[in-house]
Structures are given as structure tokens and as C-alpha cells.
Amino acid sequence: MQVYKKILVTIDCSPVDQAIIQHVTPLAVQNSAQVCLLHVVHAHTLDQRRVLRSQAEACLEKHCETLRAQSVEVNQIIRYGEPDEEIMKEIENGDYDLVTMATHGHKFFGDLLFGSVSRKLKHKITIPLLLLKP
């Protein structure tokens, strides 16, 4: 039985990405699901945008290779702007069955200080959200 057909995986190009990729890969294989890797470049200058895009492309390609090695159909998407807003736009337009992301494990005061994309999303989306603490 195919529970998930299309899974959105948010990638922030940090070490926590590996944990979510390791968790999503068997889930995608089991469901014959398509995986879309999304990274949002949050830059303040054109130079910073160029550097971060280049880093994101390399990061996403590495994760795509991991998924393709398991015969998972995978796409990569790069957006620009505020991460929570761009992720919401992708969810609204992408016909996803599941959104997955790794958390950074901020405590209450860290969430207040830095904000939390996962906290914002869990109150706004209507599809399942899988949060994985690495």
C-alpha cells in the first residue's frame, strides 16, 4: 500500500541533513515515492547569494546521488527568501503527501531567539510533518 507518493524534504546544508536523508530513503523506497529536496537560500547580498547557491547545489546533488543509488526518483529545488515562507509556498503548490525536516534541537530560549521554521510550519500546514531530531 502506497501511503506517500510525493515527499518534500527540506535541506539546510548542515550536518543534520544526513539524518533526515537516512530516514526518508527507506520510507521513499517502501512507498515508491518521489522525493523533492528543497533548500532555501537566505542571503542578504548578491555575492552571498552566489556563494550560498553554489554550496546548495553541491549539497543537494550529494543527497540526490544517495537517493538515486536506492532507485528513488528525486528532484531538487532551490528558492530564495525567508525559509518558512518559501517552504510554505512550495507546500501549497507542490501536491505533497508528507513534509520532512531535521530539527536543530534548540531549546525554548533558542527558539525565541532564532525562531523555528518547524514550529511555524507545524501550525500552518495541513499535511503530515515529520520532524526528526538528529
C-alpha positions as a Python dict, from the first residue, in 0.01 Angstrom:
ca = {
    (1, 'M'): (0, 0, 0),
    (2, 'Q'): (144, 335, -105),
    (3, 'V'): (94, 581, 181),
    (4, 'Y'): (314, 858, 41),
    (5, 'K'): (351, 944, -327),
    (6, 'K'): (541, 1271, -304),
    (7, 'I'): (764, 1371, -11),
    (8, 'L'): (913, 1716, 43),
    (9, 'V'): (1245, 1711, 229),
    (10, 'T'): (1377, 2044, 349),
    (11, 'I'): (1755, 2064, 340),
    (12, 'D'): (1957, 2336, 510),
    (13, 'C'): (2302, 2212, 405),
    (14, 'S'): (2412, 2138, 759),
    (15, 'P'): (2518, 1810, 922),
    (16, 'V'): (2159, 1740, 1034),
    (17, 'D'): (2059, 1680, 671),
    (18, 'Q'): (2221, 1339, 673),
    (19, 'A'): (1986, 1218, 945),
    (20, 'I'): (1674, 1311, 752),
    (21, 'I'): (1808, 1163, 428),
    (22, 'Q'): (1885, 835, 607),
    (23, 'H'): (1533, 828, 748),
    (24, 'V'): (1349, 930, 430),
    (25, 'T'): (1533, 699, 190),
    (26, 'P'): (1379, 370, 312),
    (27, 'L'): (1041, 543, 351),
    (28, 'A'): (1057, 655, -14),
    (29, 'V'): (1172, 312, -131),
    (30, 'Q'): (894, 135, 61),
    (31, 'N'): (628, 367, -86),
    (32, 'S'): (780, 410, -434),
    (33, 'A'): (753, 779, -356),
    (34, 'Q'): (905, 1071, -539),
    (35, 'V'): (1128, 1288, -319),
    (36, 'C'): (1176, 1660, -368),
    (37, 'L'): (1471, 1816, -190),
    (38, 'L'): (1418, 2184, -111),
    (39, 'H'): (1679, 2432, 2),
    (40, 'V'): (1602, 2797, 65),
    (41, 'V'): (1891, 3038, 14),
    (42, 'H'): (1859, 3313, 272),
    (43, 'A'): (2109, 3575, 155),
    (44, 'H'): (2143, 3950, 206),
    (45, 'T'): (2381, 4037, -77),
    (46, 'L'): (2431, 3921, -435),
    (47, 'D'): (2776, 3785, -353),
    (48, 'Q'): (2640, 3592, -58),
    (49, 'R'): (2358, 3462, -276),
    (50, 'R'): (2602, 3331, -538),
    (51, 'V'): (2819, 3155, -280),
    (52, 'L'): (2523, 3004, -95),
    (53, 'R'): (2361, 2886, -420),
    (54, 'S'): (2683, 2714, -524),
    (55, 'Q'): (2707, 2542, -185),
    (56, 'A'): (2340, 2443, -203),
    (57, 'E'): (2378, 2291, -549),
    (58, 'A'): (2667, 2075, -432),
    (59, 'C'): (2483, 1972, -116),
    (60, 'L'): (2162, 1884, -297),
    (61, 'E'): (2344, 1688, -566),
    (62, 'K'): (2518, 1479, -298),
    (63, 'H'): (2183, 1392, -140),
    (64, 'C'): (2029, 1323, -483),
    (65, 'E'): (2305, 1072, -552),
    (66, 'T'): (2231, 895, -224),
    (67, 'L'): (1862, 868, -310),
    (68, 'R'): (1921, 767, -673),
    (69, 'A'): (2152, 489, -555),
    (70, 'Q'): (1841, 339, -392),
    (71, 'S'): (1634, 390, -710),
    (72, 'V'): (1436, 680, -562),
    (73, 'E'): (1301, 937, -806),
    (74, 'V'): (1432, 1270, -681),
    (75, 'N'): (1412, 1638, -777),
    (76, 'Q'): (1592, 1934, -631),
    (77, 'I'): (1451, 2282, -578),
    (78, 'I'): (1633, 2598, -475),
    (79, 'R'): (1432, 2900, -364),
    (80, 'Y'): (1535, 3240, -231),
    (81, 'G'): (1394, 3428, 67),
    (82, 'E'): (1271, 3356, 416),
    (83, 'P'): (1285, 2978, 474),
    (84, 'D'): (943, 2937, 639),
    (85, 'E'): (767, 3147, 373),
    (86, 'E'): (934, 2971, 80),
    (87, 'I'): (872, 2627, 226),
    (88, 'M'): (504, 2717, 272),
    (89, 'K'): (482, 2831, -91),
    (90, 'E'): (632, 2503, -208),
    (91, 'I'): (395, 2300, 9),
    (92, 'E'): (93, 2492, -120),
    (93, 'N'): (193, 2443, -485),
    (94, 'G'): (356, 2101, -479),
    (95, 'D'): (84, 1844, -405),
    (96, 'Y'): (292, 1675, -132),
    (97, 'D'): (175, 1395, 97),
    (98, 'L'): (446, 1446, 360),
    (99, 'V'): (691, 1717, 463),
    (100, 'T'): (1008, 1613, 644),
    (101, 'M'): (1281, 1810, 813),
    (102, 'A'): (1551, 1765, 1069),
    (103, 'T'): (1544, 1991, 1371),
    (104, 'H'): (1843, 2157, 1528),
    (105, 'G'): (1731, 2089, 1882),
    (106, 'H'): (1705, 2447, 2004),
    (107, 'K'): (1553, 2473, 2347),
    (108, 'F'): (1275, 2718, 2430),
    (109, 'F'): (1501, 3023, 2456),
    (110, 'G'): (1683, 2928, 2136),
    (111, 'D'): (1350, 2910, 1954),
    (112, 'L'): (1256, 3252, 2086),
    (113, 'L'): (1590, 3399, 1986),
    (114, 'F'): (1640, 3230, 1649),
    (115, 'G'): (1282, 3143, 1555),
    (116, 'S'): (1192, 2797, 1442),
    (117, 'V'): (1092, 2706, 1090),
    (118, 'S'): (948, 2375, 1208),
    (119, 'R'): (743, 2548, 1480),
    (120, 'K'): (597, 2791, 1226),
    (121, 'L'): (519, 2516, 975),
    (122, 'K'): (352, 2279, 1217),
    (123, 'H'): (89, 2544, 1289),
    (124, 'K'): (24, 2629, 923),
    (125, 'I'): (29, 2313, 711),
    (126, 'T'): (-248, 2058, 673),
    (127, 'I'): (-41, 1758, 561),
    (128, 'P'): (174, 1539, 786),
    (129, 'L'): (502, 1692, 906),
    (130, 'L'): (781, 1457, 1012),
    (131, 'L'): (1033, 1626, 1240),
    (132, 'L'): (1348, 1430, 1308),
    (133, 'K'): (1588, 1521, 1582),
    (134, 'P'): (1932, 1402, 1469),
}
